Amino acid sequence: MGSETFLEVILAILLPPMRVFLRYGCGFWIDLLLTLLGYIPGIIYAIYSLVG
């Protein structure tokens, strides 16, 4: 795992919507909604978008 991927994982855990916005842009609203409904679903979506 490279240092860039490691930083993306840390950003996905700390600020899930920001990580998705920096990578995709449009998925930001989905992740923001998931984060507002519960922090864990936002993290799961951000990590899933990192892998997928």
Secondary structure, DSSP 8 states (H G I E B T S, - for coil): --HHHHHHHHHHHH-HHHHHHHHTSTTHHHHHHHHHH-HHHHHHHHHHHHH-
